[in-house]
């Protein structure tokens, strides 16, 4: 006879349920849950309203800043045009002064300076 071989079965052992170490979801709804949910919803609503107010305020400030930028651009353009006109006036005056000097060259510069000195050979 052959000896009988006993087969060992692998058993999976599960720990006993212990309320202190395992978490669970209860189907109960308590007043604490209700008050916490209402407080959370009111907080979200208040923050959302505050966010809308800040967005509106930023939009108004942005439009105001755009108006200031446009006004500054117009003032700068007017200033540039005024400077250009002043430069043209100064240029015209210089041209007239140079023409007078060239026309009256003989009066202002002695005749000796008109002639080129001759080289001695």
RAHU-V833899 format. One record per residue. PSI is psi in radians with two decimals (999 if undefined). BURIAL is I if it has 9 or more other ideal C-beta (glycine too) atoms within 8 Angstrom, else O. D_CENTER is the distance of its C-alpha to the mean C-alpha in Angstrom with 1 decimal. Layout:
psi->PSI burial->BURIAL d_center->D_CENTER
psi->PSI burial->BURIAL d_center->D_CENTER
This chain:
psi->2.56 burial->O d_center->93.9
psi->2.50 burial->O d_center->90.4
psi->2.59 burial->O d_center->88.4
psi->2.19 burial->O d_center->85.9
psi->2.16 burial->O d_center->82.3
psi->2.29 burial->O d_center->80.1
psi->2.32 burial->O d_center->76.7
psi->2.32 burial->O d_center->74.0
psi->2.35 burial->O d_center->71.5
psi->2.01 burial->O d_center->67.9
psi->2.40 burial->O d_center->67.0
psi->2.18 burial->O d_center->63.5
psi->2.33 burial->O d_center->63.5
psi->2.40 burial->O d_center->61.0
psi->2.69 burial->O d_center->60.4
psi->2.57 burial->O d_center->61.5
psi->2.23 burial->O d_center->58.9
psi->2.13 burial->O d_center->57.8
psi->-0.48 burial->O d_center->55.7
psi->-0.49 burial->O d_center->54.3
psi->-0.35 burial->O d_center->52.9
psi->2.57 burial->O d_center->51.8
psi->2.80 burial->O d_center->49.3
psi->2.85 burial->O d_center->50.0
psi->2.19 burial->O d_center->48.6
psi->2.57 burial->O d_center->50.6
psi->0.06 burial->O d_center->51.0
psi->2.55 burial->O d_center->51.4
psi->2.10 burial->O d_center->48.9
psi->2.96 burial->O d_center->49.0
psi->-0.56 burial->O d_center->47.9
psi->-0.73 burial->O d_center->45.4
psi->-0.77 burial->O d_center->43.7
psi->-0.83 burial->I d_center->43.6
psi->-0.67 burial->O d_center->42.2
psi->-0.75 burial->O d_center->39.5
psi->-0.75 burial->O d_center->38.4
psi->-0.75 burial->O d_center->38.4
psi->-0.74 burial->O d_center->36.4
psi->-0.78 burial->O d_center->33.8
psi->-0.71 burial->O d_center->33.5
psi->-0.67 burial->O d_center->33.2
psi->-0.78 burial->O d_center->30.4
psi->-0.72 burial->O d_center->28.4
psi->-0.74 burial->O d_center->29.1
psi->-0.75 burial->O d_center->28.0
psi->-0.66 burial->O d_center->24.7
psi->-0.74 burial->O d_center->24.1
psi->-0.71 burial->O d_center->24.8
psi->-0.66 burial->O d_center->22.6
psi->-0.74 burial->O d_center->19.7
psi->-0.73 burial->O d_center->20.5
psi->-0.73 burial->O d_center->20.6
psi->-0.66 burial->O d_center->17.2
psi->-0.74 burial->O d_center->15.8
psi->-0.74 burial->O d_center->17.9
psi->-0.74 burial->O d_center->16.8
psi->-0.64 burial->O d_center->13.0
psi->-0.75 burial->O d_center->14.2
psi->-0.76 burial->O d_center->16.4
psi->-0.67 burial->O d_center->13.9
psi->-0.74 burial->O d_center->11.5
psi->-0.71 burial->O d_center->14.8
psi->-0.77 burial->O d_center->15.9
psi->-0.66 burial->O d_center->12.9
psi->-0.72 burial->O d_center->13.5
psi->-0.73 burial->O d_center->17.1
psi->-0.71 burial->O d_center->16.6
psi->-0.76 burial->O d_center->14.8
psi->-0.73 burial->O d_center->17.7
psi->-0.73 burial->O d_center->20.2
psi->-0.65 burial->O d_center->19.0
psi->-0.76 burial->O d_center->19.2
psi->-0.72 burial->O d_center->22.7
psi->-0.70 burial->O d_center->23.8
psi->-0.70 burial->O d_center->22.8
psi->-0.74 burial->O d_center->24.7
psi->-0.70 burial->O d_center->27.6
psi->-0.72 burial->O d_center->27.7
psi->-0.77 burial->O d_center->27.7
psi->-0.69 burial->O d_center->30.5
psi->-0.74 burial->O d_center->32.4
psi->-0.73 burial->O d_center->32.2
psi->-0.74 burial->O d_center->33.4
psi->-0.70 burial->O d_center->36.3
psi->-0.73 burial->O d_center->37.1
psi->-0.68 burial->O d_center->37.2
psi->-0.72 burial->O d_center->39.4
psi->-0.78 burial->O d_center->41.7
psi->-0.71 burial->O d_center->42.0
psi->-0.76 burial->O d_center->42.7
psi->-0.73 burial->O d_center->45.4
psi->-0.73 burial->O d_center->47.0
psi->-0.72 burial->O d_center->47.1
psi->-0.77 burial->O d_center->48.7
psi->-0.69 burial->O d_center->51.3
psi->-0.74 burial->O d_center->52.0
psi->-0.69 burial->O d_center->52.5
psi->-0.74 burial->O d_center->54.8
psi->-0.72 burial->O d_center->56.9
psi->-0.74 burial->I d_center->57.2
psi->-0.66 burial->O d_center->58.3
psi->-0.72 burial->O d_center->60.7
psi->0.57 burial->O d_center->62.2
psi->-0.71 burial->O d_center->62.1
psi->-0.59 burial->O d_center->65.9
psi->-0.65 burial->O d_center->65.8
psi->-0.51 burial->O d_center->63.2
psi->2.23 burial->O d_center->64.3
psi->2.67 burial->O d_center->67.9
psi->-0.51 burial->O d_center->70.0
psi->-0.55 burial->O d_center->70.6
psi->-0.26 burial->O d_center->67.0
psi->-0.69 burial->O d_center->67.0
psi->2.55 burial->O d_center->69.5
psi->2.43 burial->O d_center->68.7
psi->2.45 burial->O d_center->70.9
psi->2.48 burial->O d_center->73.5
psi->2.39 burial->O d_center->73.7
psi->2.34 burial->O d_center->77.0
psi->999 burial->O d_center->78.8
